[in-house]
Amino acid sequence: APHLRLAVIDKEDEVAKHQTGHNSGVIHSGIYYKQGSLKAQYSLAGRQELFAFCQEHQVPCIRQYKLIVASNRQEETILQTLYERGLAKKMSGIRLLSSKEVFEIEPWVSCTQALYIPDCYIVDYREVAFCLAKLITSLGGQILLNRELFAVEPSLALTSKGSLSFHYLINAAGLHADRIAKLCSMPVQEKIFPFRGEYYFLSKEASSKVHGLIYPTPNPSLPFLGVHLTPLLSGQVEAGPSAVLAFAREGYHRSTWSFSDLKEMFLYKGFWKLFQRHCKTAFYEMARSWSFSLFLNDVQKLVPSLRRQDLARGGAGVRAQLIGPKGELIDDFVFKRTKTSFHVLNAPSPAATASFAIGRTIATEVLQEVLSPHECRS
C-alpha cells in the first residue's frame, strides 16, 4: 500500500520508555497459556517471528533453558498440567526432571521436581524497539516523540504539538490504553491498574550459581509468574519481579503517587471487589516491597544458599493489568475494534514475545478497513 504512511505518536522523548524497556527480556516458550487462548496463539507465532527478526537485524539474542520448579506435591500437580499442556502444543524437548536430574544442571537450585523447557531466549526489548523505529523511518514512516495525545475527533488526533489527520488509529498505549480508547468514544467498562514489579541484581559471585531461567510454579489464580531468576545479556542475573499495586500509572518508585490516578482507582467498583478477593496477596506483596527479608526468603525458595549480601536493589517496571468491573484480573489479551480504530486494551506478559504476531493482526485489520477490495487482493 504505497499511499499509506505510518506515524507513531509517543509522549516520551524516546521509544520503549515504559513496559517495553522495563521487562526481564525473556522470549517466552508459551507453555503457561491455555490452549485456545489469545496468549497461546500469539506467543507461539510471535516468538518465531521475533527470533527471526533478531537474527536478520543482528539484535543480540541468546538461547536459554527454563526450569519451572516445584517444592511440594501440590506444585508437582500443577507442573504435570503444564507439562501436558506443552505436549499438546508439540513443544519439543520439554520433560519433567527429578531433583537429582535438576542437581546435574543447576546444583544450587532446591526442588522436588522441575519442568525443563529447552527453547527460551533472552533479548533486550529496547534494542528491538530501537531497531523497529529505525526501520519505520527508513521506509518513510515517522516517529513523533514528545507528543501527548489529548483528544480524538473524526479523522483528527489532537496532540500537544498540533493536530494530525488519520485514516485509522491504532491504540497500543499500554498503561494508558483504556484512557485513549475513551478518547475515541470506545465504551470500556474495564480499567487498567498499574502493578509495579521490583527487581534485584545478584552479585557476581552469586550469579555463578544460576545458569538458566529459574521460575517457581505459578499460582493458577493469578496472572503473575512469581519471583524468578533471569540471566541477562550483560552477564548479570536478575531476581524478581514483585507484583505490588502502584500508586500511579507510571509509579516506578514506591514513593511515587498520583492523586488523580488513585482517585480513579478507588472510585472504580472493580477495585474493591479485587481487593476483597485478593487482599491477603495484596498485603503480602506490599510488605515484600518494603521488606528485603521477605523478598530474600522468596528467592531462597529457589536457591537456598543466597544471602543478604548477594542481592542489590535494581530497577522496576510497571505492568498494565486490565481489571473487570467484578474485580477480575483479566488474564488474556483484549483487542477491540471500530471501523477507524484498533485498541490493544490488555497486553500483559507475554505481550513482548507475541508483539510481532499482534502487529501482524493489526496490520491485516488496517489493510482490510482502509484499502479498497481490489487493493486488498493485490
C-alpha positions, -999 to 999 in steps of 0.1 A, spaced: 0 0 0 24 28 -12 0 56 -5 -3 47 32 20 63 58 27 52 94 31 78 122 39 67 157 29 92 184 48 88 217 46 113 246 81 104 258 115 116 244 124 81 230 107 48 223 105 19 248 104 41 279 77 21 297 68 -16 296 90 -25 266 121 -11 283 114 -24 318 108 -62 315 130 -91 321 140 -96 285 127 -132 282 112 -146 249 87 -170 264 81 -205 253 43 -202 256 39 -231 280 19 -212 306 -10 -203 284 -42 -223 280 -48 -239 246 -72 -217 226 -63 -185 244 -50 -155 225 -19 -156 246 -12 -192 235 -20 -183 198 1 -152 196 31 -162 218 38 -193 198 36 -174 165 52 -143 177 83 -158 193 93 -174 159 89 -140 141 107 -121 169 136 -145 169 138 -144 131 138 -106 132 166 -106 158 187 -128 136 180 -108 104 188 -74 120 216 -87 143 198 -78 176 216 -98 203 196 -129 214 208 -158 235 191 -192 237 184 -203 273 166 -232 290 140 -227 317 133 -247 348 99 -243 365 105 -258 399 81 -274 424 87 -279 461 57 -300 472 30 -324 458 5 -296 451 31 -278 429 40 -310 412 4 -315 402 5 -280 386 38 -289 368 21 -320 354 -7 -299 340 19 -275 324 38 -305 310 7 -320 294 -1 -285 280 33 -283 265 29 -318 249 -4 -307 234 13 -277 218 40 -301 205 68 -282 223 100 -301 216 124 -312 243 103 -305 273 105 -330 302 99 -335 338 131 -338 359 136 -353 393 155 -334 419 186 -355 411 184 -346 375 180 -309 383 211 -311 405 231 -321 375 224 -289 356 215 -265 384 233 -278 416 223 -247 437 186 -250 430 163 -266 455 132 -285 444 114 -319 444 107 -318 407 111 -294 377 98 -289 343 126 -284 318 120 -262 287 150 -260 264 137 -234 239 136 -200 255 157 -169 246 170 -137 262 168 -104 244 169 -67 251 135 -55 240 147 -19 240 171 -28 212 143 -45 193 122 -13 197 151 9 186 157 -13 155 120 -12 146 120 26 149 149 29 125 131 6 100 99 26 102 117 59 94 138 43 67 106 31 50 91 66 51 72 64 84 75 89 113 83 85 150 68 116 166 83 120 201 73 143 229 37 144 216 9 136 240 -25 127 226 -52 146 245 -83 144 222 -95 125 192 -120 138 167 -132 121 135 -101 116 114 -82 140 136 -58 134 165 -51 164 187 -17 163 203 4 186 225 23 197 193 -7 202 170 -32 180 152 -27 151 129 -52 137 103 -55 100 101 -74 72 83 -70 46 110 -59 49 146 -41 21 165 -41 24 203 -12 5 218 -7 29 247 -1 3 274 -6 19 308 -30 45 292 -47 23 267 -81 25 284 -80 63 285 -71 65 248 -99 42 240 -123 65 258 -110 95 238 -120 75 207 -155 71 222 -149 34 227 -171 21 256 -148 4 280 -161 -10 313 -127 -24 324 -99 -3 338 -61 -6 337 -44 -9 370 -6 -4 374 13 -32 391 49 -24 399 75 -52 395 106 -46 415 140 -63 407 172 -71 425 206 -80 409 227 -109 422 263 -103 429 289 -116 405 298 -145 428 261 -154 434 253 -151 397 276 -181 391 250 -202 410 224 -196 383 229 -210 348 194 -209 332 160 -193 338 147 -205 372 110 -200 378 87 -211 407 55 -230 400 29 -203 391 -3 -197 411 -31 -206 387 -54 -180 403 -31 -151 394 -17 -138 361 18 -132 376 46 -157 375 62 -150 409 98 -141 418 122 -158 394 159 -157 384 168 -145 350 203 -143 334 207 -112 313 226 -104 282 250 -84 303 260 -115 323 242 -103 354 214 -123 370 181 -105 379 158 -116 407 122 -106 406 97 -92 399 73 -85 427 37 -75 418 26 -47 440 -2 -22 431 14 11 422 0 44 434 4 59 399 1 47 364 38 53 360 47 46 396 82 31 391 92 40 427 75 32 460 73 69 468 56 79 435 19 86 437 -7 104 417 -39 118 434 -58 116 401 -47 81 394 -55 69 429 -89 86 428 -97 69 396 -88 35 410 -106 40 443 -138 52 426 -139 21 403 -162 -5 417 -139 -33 405 -111 -21 427 -129 -30 460 -141 -64 446 -105 -71 435 -91 -61 469 -117 -82 487 -108 -112 466 -70 -109 468 -65 -89 500 -41 -114 515 -19 -114 484 -21 -76 482 -8 -71 517 20 -97 512 31 -80 480 31 -46 497 51 -60 527 76 -77 504 81 -44 486 93 -28 518 109 -58 535 142 -71 520 139 -102 542 106 -112 527 120 -108 492 151 -127 501 130 -155 515 112 -160 482 145 -160 463 159 -186 487 130 -209 479 147 -213 445 184 -210 456 186 -215 494 223 -206 497 217 -170 486 224 -145 514 215 -108 521 249 -96 507 243 -114 474 214 -91 464 214 -54 455 183 -34 446 178 -30 408 152 -13 387 114 -16 384 88 -19 358 51 -12 358 27 -37 343 -6 -25 328 -32 -50 340 -68 -48 329 -94 -52 357 -130 -60 351 -160 -44 369 -164 -75 390 -128 -73 403 -115 -100 379 -79 -99 368 -83 -103 331 -57 -128 320 -59 -129 282 -51 -103 256 -80 -80 249 -85 -63 215 -114 -41 205 -121 -26 170 -141 0 153 -142 10 116 -115 35 122 -95 22 152 -79 -8 168 -74 -9 206 -50 -31 224 -66 -29 258 -49 -57 276 -14 -69 267 4 -82 297 32 -108 295 39 -124 271 30 -93 250 66 -86 241 71 -122 230 39 -120 210 44 -85 197 52 -94 161 21 -116 158 -1 -90 174 13 -64 150 6 -87 120 -30 -90 131 -33 -52 135 -18 -46 101 -42 -71 85 -72 -53 101 -60 -19 90 -55 -30 54 -90 -46 53 -106 -14 66 -85 13 48 -79 -3 13 -104 -10 -14 -112 -47 -21 -91 -46 -52 -61 -32 -33 -65 -58 -6 -64 -86 -31 -32 -72 -47 
